[in-house]
Amino acid sequence: MKNLQVRELVLMAFYITLFMVLDVISNAIPFFQMPNGGSWGISTIPLLMASYQFGWKKGVFICLLAVLLMFVTGPMYTPDLMGFLLDYLLAFGAYGLASLFPNFGWFYSGVLITNALRFLFSTLSGVYVWGVDWIGSIAYQASYMIPTLILGMVLVPILMKSLQPMLKKAA
């Protein structure tokens, strides 16, 4: 992360701050919360956008920093290090990889693939950390990951298209 321009640092801080604000909002609304952890991931939108704007290396850095800041924004449900790695570090870090995958018009395959990775990591955590059977873990994760995927698939292309003129002008 050497020689980051001031503009990049400000935008990276913006994405992390937006992540934190949206995480607080989703934690405050019971409708978005699952009883044993997990929530509709509107806060993942800024992480995906950061990856698309800055590329995967800086995107992963932003995501990992956001994970550490999740300790500030709300409860983290994890009994041990393996749970933290699967449910938070790997699951949210995956969003930084979104820019590695091609976009096809309005279809951003990175949104789909990174949500699938988070779903995989969370399902593995359900089975190996929480002791839930495979079907139960898949069903539980799907109940909040499908809405998270839909939000990302709809909002990220719209927001990225809306921000393109501003990003080009500032470059």
Secondary structure by P-SEA (a helix, b strand, c coil): cccccaaaaaaaaaaaaaaaaaaaaaaacccccccccccccccaaaaaaaaaaccaaaaaaaaaaaaaacccccccccccaaaaaaccaaaaaaaaacccccccccccaaaaaaaaaaaaaaaaaaaccccccaaaaaaaaaacaaaaaaaaaccaaaaaaaaaaaaaaac
